[in-house]
Every structure is written in C-alpha cells, then in structure tokens.
Amino acid sequence: MVLEGLMGAGKSRLTEQPFAIATGQSVNIELDGFLRKPVNHDTEYMDAMDIDAANAAIREAYRTATIVVAEGPMAWPIVQSIVQEIPSGEVRRAYLKRMSSSHSDLWHNGEFLYECERPTIYGRSIDRYHAHERPWLIVDVVFERIGQDDE
C-alpha cells in the first residue's frame, strides 16, 4: 500500500505501529526516513530523498511481509519504479486528509495547496506535487482524519 497526504495529515501517526492482517502483520516504511541528512530546506523534496535505499527497503519487506505500507508526503513518485516489480493487483494507493476538527467537511490542510506558500523550497515542492498531481483523485481510497495535530 502506498499512503500519501500533505505534511501534518497524520500519516506517520497512523502507521507508527504495525497492524495485523490475516496471519501476519504489516511492515510500515516511513519514506521520510530515507531523507539524506541533514535536509537542506532549499532543496526539493525528491532531491533530498535516497530513492534507491527506500526502494531496497520496500523490496526486502515485500519478500516476507503480509502487507507493506510505504508512507510519505510524496510516496508515489518515490515508489513508482519498485511497484512495477509487484503485480498490479497487489498495489493499492491511499490518501490521508486531515479534516477540520470544528467543521468535519472542511479539509484542514487543503488551503496550503492554493492560498499559502510554505517558507522553504522543500515544503513548496511537496505542496506543488499535491496541487498539480491531485493524488487524492486517483487513489483507491481516501481516509479523512478528524482531530487536532496531537490526536
């Protein structure tokens, strides 16, 4: 499974613990763990990623795990080459939206796509991907999380 969403949507919180599926459990791979350190905020997100290392981790997890969840703000561009090695029927895409806690029909982070500009090239590159590619329109499922940042 490929899980995307804007920064602060709650992807890492959602996948911080493995979950049980059939007789096994998930292997959750936080793609931000493959950012080259230190991250220069004047660098595009994809340029900061060690894509080969991320794909190697996914490949290894896929060999033994019941389900592999690769999550990140721009997960699909990172995993596109590795998912070609996996039968298409086994790959699912999901998107997580953090909805407003006071108005559950309002997408809390959506304003960043059109109204706000993040102060770094790194953050703007993520927002640009979501605004132009609009991945929530082409995924298999959209999850809407209602709650505060710390929930």
Backbone as CSV, one residue per row, in Angstrom:
resi,resn,N_x,N_y,N_z,CA_x,CA_y,CA_z,C_x,C_y,C_z
1,MET,0.848,-1.167,0.000,0.000,0.000,0.000,0.896,1.233,0.000
2,VAL,0.516,2.208,-0.778,1.214,3.482,-0.854,0.284,4.514,-0.222
3,LEU,0.749,5.147,0.857,-0.061,6.117,1.602,0.557,7.498,1.477
4,GLU,-0.220,8.428,0.923,0.237,9.803,0.760,-0.697,10.742,1.508
5,GLY,-0.241,11.951,1.667,-1.019,13.029,2.267,-0.096,14.198,2.510
6,LEU,-0.678,15.356,2.704,0.124,16.545,2.969,0.860,16.424,4.295
7,MET,1.878,17.249,4.475,2.599,17.275,5.742,1.615,17.614,6.853
8,GLY,1.705,16.890,7.952,0.834,17.129,9.093,-0.504,16.429,9.019
9,ALA,-0.736,15.618,8.004,-2.022,14.925,7.875,-2.180,13.813,8.915
10,GLY,-1.064,13.225,9.362,-1.126,12.152,10.350,-0.695,10.801,9.818
11,LYS,-0.009,10.777,8.684,0.423,9.504,8.078,1.338,8.717,9.007
12,SER,2.328,9.381,9.556,3.287,8.691,10.434,2.614,8.190,11.701
13,ARG,1.699,8.967,12.242,0.971,8.538,13.440,0.108,7.310,13.114
14,LEU,-0.501,7.318,11.952,-1.363,6.205,11.544,-0.574,4.913,11.384
15,THR,0.663,5.029,10.923,1.452,3.833,10.615,2.587,3.577,11.607
16,GLU,2.594,4.274,12.748,3.711,4.105,13.676,3.765,2.705,14.278
17,GLN,2.648,2.026,14.340,2.604,0.651,14.850,2.128,-0.280,13.738
18,PRO,2.734,-1.459,13.625,2.229,-2.434,12.638,0.805,-2.852,12.998
19,PHE,0.080,-3.331,12.017,-1.257,-3.835,12.276,-1.369,-5.248,11.734
20,ALA,-2.292,-6.023,12.310,-2.449,-7.426,11.943,-3.303,-7.556,10.693
21,ILE,-2.846,-8.435,9.799,-3.584,-8.789,8.591,-3.491,-10.301,8.468
22,ALA,-4.636,-10.965,8.429,-4.670,-12.437,8.330,-3.755,-13.028,9.409
23,THR,-2.743,-13.764,9.004,-1.858,-14.403,9.991,-0.555,-13.650,10.189
24,GLY,-0.417,-12.501,9.570,0.820,-11.732,9.703,0.545,-10.315,10.151
25,GLN,1.581,-9.515,10.075,1.401,-8.102,10.389,2.111,-7.252,9.351
26,SER,1.727,-6.010,9.325,2.264,-5.093,8.319,3.698,-4.703,8.642
27,VAL,4.400,-4.321,7.599,5.684,-3.642,7.739,5.430,-2.237,7.212
28,ASN,5.614,-1.257,8.082,5.343,0.123,7.732,6.657,0.844,7.498
29,ILE,6.792,1.429,6.325,8.025,2.113,5.948,7.731,3.594,5.794
30,GLU,8.316,4.389,6.706,8.177,5.833,6.647,9.246,6.354,5.689
31,LEU,8.821,6.796,4.530,9.767,7.190,3.488,10.628,8.382,3.897
32,ASP,10.139,9.233,4.790,10.959,10.340,5.263,12.207,9.845,6.002
33,GLY,12.207,8.592,6.396,13.398,8.006,6.999,14.543,7.852,6.005
34,PHE,14.267,8.067,4.735,15.289,7.947,3.690,15.707,9.308,3.149
35,LEU,15.377,10.349,3.897,15.873,11.678,3.545,17.357,11.729,3.851
36,ARG,18.105,12.306,2.947,19.533,12.480,3.190,19.701,13.529,4.282
37,LYS,20.496,13.224,5.276,20.692,14.138,6.409,21.955,14.932,6.220
38,PRO,22.021,16.154,6.649,20.879,16.978,7.054,20.094,17.443,5.832
39,VAL,18.803,17.677,6.036,17.952,18.130,4.946,18.121,19.641,4.800
40,ASN,18.518,20.045,3.632,18.633,21.464,3.311,17.257,21.920,2.833
41,HIS,16.663,22.860,3.532,15.303,23.290,3.190,15.236,24.111,1.909
42,ASP,16.393,24.329,1.287,16.426,24.960,-0.032,16.556,23.907,-1.128
43,THR,16.225,22.659,-0.773,16.307,21.520,-1.685,14.909,20.976,-1.934
44,GLU,14.632,20.619,-3.161,13.357,19.965,-3.492,13.267,18.628,-2.742
45,TYR,12.056,18.244,-2.381,11.838,17.003,-1.629,12.472,15.799,-2.330
46,MET,12.197,15.622,-3.606,12.711,14.449,-4.319,14.234,14.449,-4.392
47,ASP,14.859,15.612,-4.452,16.319,15.689,-4.466,16.917,15.342,-3.114
48,ALA,16.126,15.467,-2.047,16.599,15.150,-0.703,16.455,13.667,-0.359
49,MET,15.751,12.924,-1.203,15.458,11.512,-0.919,16.535,10.577,-1.464
50,ASP,16.810,9.515,-0.701,17.630,8.411,-1.198,16.643,7.360,-1.719
51,ILE,16.231,7.541,-2.943,15.187,6.698,-3.534,15.638,5.250,-3.647
52,ASP,16.895,5.020,-3.996,17.394,3.646,-4.114,17.305,2.916,-2.781
53,ALA,17.678,3.570,-1.692,17.610,2.938,-0.365,16.161,2.673,0.036
54,ALA,15.260,3.609,-0.262,13.847,3.413,0.051,13.287,2.221,-0.714
55,ASN,13.589,2.139,-1.993,13.099,1.019,-2.793,13.707,-0.306,-2.353
56,ALA,14.955,-0.300,-1.932,15.580,-1.535,-1.421,14.865,-2.007,-0.158
57,ALA,14.494,-1.085,0.718,13.772,-1.448,1.938,12.390,-2.015,1.614
58,ILE,11.715,-1.409,0.656,10.397,-1.903,0.250,10.530,-3.290,-0.364
59,ARG,11.509,-3.464,-1.229,11.741,-4.759,-1.872,11.984,-5.850,-0.827
60,GLU,12.811,-5.558,0.155,13.116,-6.532,1.212,11.870,-6.840,2.044
61,ALA,11.117,-5.829,2.419,9.910,-6.044,3.219,8.877,-6.844,2.446
62,TYR,8.757,-6.591,1.155,7.768,-7.281,0.319,8.033,-8.788,0.252
63,ARG,9.275,-9.169,0.391,9.620,-10.606,0.339,9.013,-11.404,1.484
64,THR,8.819,-10.771,2.640,8.408,-11.531,3.823,7.119,-11.055,4.478
65,ALA,6.704,-9.841,4.238,5.560,-9.284,4.968,4.239,-9.586,4.275
66,THR,3.185,-9.673,5.083,1.835,-9.842,4.560,1.401,-8.604,3.797
67,ILE,1.724,-7.431,4.353,1.414,-6.164,3.692,2.533,-5.171,4.020
68,VAL,2.889,-4.390,3.025,3.903,-3.343,3.187,3.209,-2.009,2.954
69,VAL,3.368,-1.095,3.894,2.814,0.244,3.761,3.981,1.212,3.628
70,ALA,4.074,1.859,2.480,5.087,2.889,2.248,4.373,4.225,2.335
71,GLU,4.763,5.040,3.328,4.042,6.297,3.519,4.969,7.489,3.477
72,GLY,4.444,8.560,2.900,5.181,9.801,2.827,4.377,10.852,2.096
73,PRO,4.813,12.104,2.182,4.045,13.167,1.531,4.078,13.089,0.005
74,MET,5.125,12.478,-0.533,5.215,12.263,-1.983,5.628,10.814,-2.227
75,ALA,4.861,9.896,-1.704,5.230,8.486,-1.758,5.212,7.923,-3.179
76,TRP,4.213,8.258,-3.953,4.067,7.640,-5.276,5.268,7.887,-6.185
77,PRO,5.770,9.110,-6.310,6.948,9.298,-7.175,8.166,8.506,-6.696
78,ILE,8.256,8.258,-5.407,9.394,7.506,-4.869,9.273,6.024,-5.196
79,VAL,8.073,5.478,-5.092,7.895,4.028,-5.231,7.519,3.580,-6.641
80,GLN,7.350,4.488,-7.573,6.888,4.098,-8.907,7.740,3.017,-9.549
81,SER,9.040,3.078,-9.398,9.872,2.058,-10.046,9.754,0.704,-9.353
82,ILE,9.654,0.693,-8.042,9.572,-0.583,-7.319,8.204,-1.251,-7.512
83,VAL,7.134,-0.461,-7.614,5.815,-1.084,-7.769,5.665,-1.763,-9.125
84,GLN,6.520,-1.444,-10.080,6.495,-2.143,-11.363,6.945,-3.592,-11.215
85,GLU,7.648,-3.899,-10.120,8.106,-5.264,-9.856,7.048,-6.082,-9.125
86,ILE,5.970,-5.443,-8.693,4.923,-6.087,-7.901,3.684,-6.225,-8.779
87,PRO,3.008,-7.359,-8.752,1.781,-7.490,-9.554,0.808,-6.351,-9.246
88,SER,0.245,-5.754,-10.285,-0.594,-4.563,-10.118,-1.783,-4.805,-9.190
89,GLY,-2.276,-6.022,-9.126,-3.388,-6.343,-8.241,-3.018,-6.309,-6.776
90,GLU,-1.729,-6.240,-6.478,-1.276,-6.212,-5.087,-0.894,-4.806,-4.626
91,VAL,-1.004,-3.819,-5.490,-0.624,-2.454,-5.144,-1.886,-1.609,-4.992
92,ARG,-1.995,-0.958,-3.854,-3.110,-0.054,-3.605,-2.568,1.294,-3.176
93,ARG,-3.279,2.333,-3.574,-2.901,3.695,-3.189,-3.973,4.265,-2.274
94,ALA,-3.513,4.946,-1.219,-4.420,5.588,-0.270,-3.948,7.014,-0.024
95,TYR,-4.877,7.861,0.357,-4.566,9.262,0.644,-5.210,9.615,1.966
96,LEU,-4.463,10.312,2.820,-4.978,10.721,4.122,-5.140,12.234,4.148
97,LYS,-6.364,12.673,4.434,-6.653,14.101,4.581,-6.924,14.378,6.056
98,ARG,-6.348,15.459,6.579,-6.679,15.894,7.938,-7.780,16.925,7.813
99,MET,-8.949,16.562,8.286,-10.118,17.422,8.191,-10.180,18.330,9.423
100,SER,-10.891,19.429,9.307,-11.038,20.372,10.405,-11.762,19.710,11.577
101,SER,-11.280,19.938,12.793,-11.945,19.344,13.953,-13.256,20.055,14.267
102,SER,-13.410,21.301,13.832,-14.653,22.023,14.105,-15.656,21.929,12.952
103,HIS,-15.183,21.668,11.743,-16.047,21.521,10.565,-15.557,20.300,9.793
104,SER,-16.118,19.151,10.101,-15.584,17.888,9.584,-15.661,17.756,8.065
105,ASP,-16.359,18.651,7.388,-16.406,18.588,5.929,-15.364,19.494,5.277
106,LEU,-14.541,20.193,6.063,-13.510,21.072,5.528,-12.144,20.405,5.655
107,TRP,-11.421,20.372,4.570,-10.082,19.782,4.528,-9.113,20.785,5.130
108,HIS,-8.615,20.499,6.309,-7.769,21.415,7.071,-6.524,21.838,6.300
109,ASN,-5.826,20.895,5.687,-4.575,21.201,5.009,-4.752,21.674,3.575
110,GLY,-5.927,21.565,3.026,-6.135,21.896,1.631,-5.792,23.327,1.260
111,GLU,-5.892,24.246,2.242,-5.602,25.646,1.923,-4.151,25.861,1.516
112,PHE,-3.244,25.015,1.978,-1.844,25.170,1.610,-1.639,24.990,0.101
113,LEU,-2.496,24.241,-0.506,-2.334,23.990,-1.930,-2.561,25.228,-2.773
114,TYR,-3.397,26.123,-2.303,-3.796,27.229,-3.159,-3.622,28.614,-2.531
115,GLU,-3.670,28.709,-1.206,-3.688,30.014,-0.569,-2.386,30.380,0.136
116,CYS,-1.687,29.432,0.684,-0.499,29.708,1.479,0.742,29.247,0.727
117,GLU,1.846,29.849,1.069,3.100,29.390,0.497,4.049,29.078,1.641
118,ARG,4.483,27.857,1.688,5.423,27.470,2.748,6.734,28.220,2.546
119,PRO,7.458,28.444,3.637,8.666,29.280,3.554,9.889,28.598,2.934
120,THR,9.831,27.287,2.691,11.013,26.601,2.172,10.734,25.965,0.815
121,ILE,11.765,25.808,0.030,11.655,25.111,-1.256,11.207,23.676,-1.011
122,TYR,11.732,23.058,0.033,11.373,21.697,0.413,9.848,21.578,0.588
123,GLY,9.260,22.434,1.422,7.816,22.391,1.664,7.006,22.758,0.437
124,ARG,7.464,23.758,-0.303,6.729,24.165,-1.509,6.723,23.061,-2.561
125,SER,7.812,22.289,-2.644,7.843,21.202,-3.639,6.808,20.131,-3.315
126,ILE,6.593,19.877,-2.043,5.561,18.909,-1.638,4.178,19.450,-1.983
127,ASP,3.926,20.689,-1.620,2.620,21.290,-1.927,2.366,21.354,-3.427
128,ARG,3.408,21.677,-4.201,3.272,21.758,-5.661,2.868,20.390,-6.225
129,TYR,3.487,19.321,-5.726,3.124,17.970,-6.172,1.630,17.717,-5.929
130,HIS,1.156,18.019,-4.733,-0.249,17.749,-4.404,-1.190,18.637,-5.219
131,ALA,-0.821,19.897,-5.403,-1.678,20.812,-6.152,-1.760,20.442,-7.632
132,HIS,-0.648,19.991,-8.203,-0.629,19.689,-9.641,-1.088,18.268,-9.935
133,GLU,-0.626,17.314,-9.141,-0.968,15.905,-9.403,-2.315,15.507,-8.816
134,ARG,-2.735,16.201,-7.752,-4.011,15.923,-7.073,-4.210,14.431,-6.833
135,PRO,-3.278,13.808,-6.106,-3.306,12.352,-5.952,-4.559,11.812,-5.272
136,TRP,-5.243,12.604,-4.465,-6.450,12.125,-3.796,-7.552,11.780,-4.792
137,LEU,-7.435,12.253,-6.035,-8.451,11.957,-7.042,-8.218,10.627,-7.754
138,ILE,-7.022,10.061,-7.627,-6.708,8.842,-8.389,-6.319,7.659,-7.512
139,VAL,-6.461,7.793,-6.201,-6.112,6.688,-5.304,-7.279,5.712,-5.201
140,ASP,-6.998,4.585,-4.563,-8.043,3.582,-4.362,-8.981,3.957,-3.217
141,VAL,-8.437,4.651,-2.204,-9.253,5.044,-1.054,-8.691,6.328,-0.451
142,VAL,-9.611,7.187,0.005,-9.241,8.410,0.717,-9.727,8.266,2.149
143,PHE,-8.814,8.450,3.093,-9.161,8.450,4.514,-9.228,9.900,4.970
144,GLU,-10.235,10.222,5.749,-10.364,11.561,6.301,-10.232,11.454,7.813
145,ARG,-9.184,12.086,8.343,-8.928,12.064,9.779,-9.415,13.375,10.370
146,ILE,-10.245,13.266,11.406,-10.729,14.449,12.083,-10.043,14.514,13.432
147,GLY,-9.427,15.629,13.721,-8.764,15.782,15.000,-7.682,16.823,14.952
148,GLN,-7.160,17.139,16.108,-6.096,18.103,16.246,-4.759,17.468,15.831
149,ASP,-3.723,18.282,15.674,-2.390,17.790,15.305,-1.896,16.724,16.265
150,ASP,-2.202,16.864,17.548,-1.668,15.959,18.555,-2.564,14.767,18.814
151,GLU,-3.623,14.584,18.033,-4.529,13.458,18.233,-4.299,12.375,17.202
